Amino acid sequence: MLEARVFISQTEVGKLWKDQDGYHFKYHKIYLENPINGAVSFTLPLQEEPFLSKVIFSFFDGLIPEGWLLNLVQKNWKIDPQDRMALLMRACLDCIGNVSVVGVFDEN
């Protein structure tokens, strides 16, 4: 299973993960409790239930770099270009905009 923490600005808002069922995104309950907090995107509105998709959510896929920067990420970390979750976790720690994705890597 691949897992990542999702942030808006400096606030952790939820978790994104991939398993045998597909891709999942879930907002943290504490984040949902504050009425001034906003959604990650229009396609992932605030809700308690996790989102599920067979393919990576288009919002997160759009954060992955393209062109020469994508080639650099693939080469440096030896990531298969079809492994969108691995690319997202490695390349989107400091994205353009206010959303960032921090991969949770098992130290064992």
N, C-alpha and C positions, 0 to 999 in steps of 0.2 A: 504494500500500500504506500502510495506517495501522499504526503500531507504538507500543507502550507498554511501559514497565518496570513490573514489579509488585514491591511491597515488603510485607513483614510487619514491622511496627514500623519500624526504620531499616535493615533488611537487604534488599537486592535479592535476590529469589528466582527470578525468571524474566522471561519476555517474552511479551507478548500481541500478536498482530498479525492483521490482516484483509487478505486478498488475494482474487483471483478464485476461489479454491477454498473460501473461507469463513473462519472464525475459527480461530486456532491459539493454543495456550498451551504453553510449554515451560519446565520448571524448568532453572535453570543447573546444570551438572554439579558445580561447586564447592559449591553449596547442598545437593545430594543426597548429597555425600560426608560431611557431618556428621550422625551418627546422632541427634542431639538435635533437629534441625530438623523442623518439622511442615509439613503440607500447607496450602495456601491454604484448601481446603475439603474436606469429605468427598467431594464430587463430582469433585474434581481431586486424587486421591491422588498421593503421591510416585512418580514413575516417570521413566525416562530418555526414553521416547518422547514426542513431542509429542501433545497432544490436538488433535482436529479436529472442528469442528461447522459445519453450514450456517448456524446462528443463533448469536448471542452466547451464551456459556456462562451458565447461569442465575445462578450465583454472582456474576459480574461485572455482569450486568443488574440484580441486586438492589442493587448499590451506587449505581446512578443515582438521584438524588433524584426526588421526585414532587411534584405540586401546584405551589404558588406558586414553590418553589425551582427546579423543573424549568422553569417558564415563564420565570423570570429568566435561567437559563443559556441557554435557547434564544434569548431576545431579545438578550441581551448579546453572544453570539458568533454570532448568526444561524445556528443549527444546526437542520437538519431534525429534527423529533422522531422520525423513523424511523431516523435515523443513530445507532444506539445506541453504536457505537464512538467516534464524535466526541463524543457526550455524556459517555461514560465518561472519555475523555481530558481533557476540560475541567472536569468537575465532581467528579472523584474523587481529586484530588491530596491532599486532607485529609478523608477520609471518617470517619464514625463507625466506631469499631473500630480494629483494628490493621493492616488492609490498605489500601494506597494504590496508585493507578495514576497514573503520570507519563507523559504523552504525549511521544513523540519527534517533534519538529517539525523539518522540513527548513528550514534557514535560507536556502536558495538561492531 
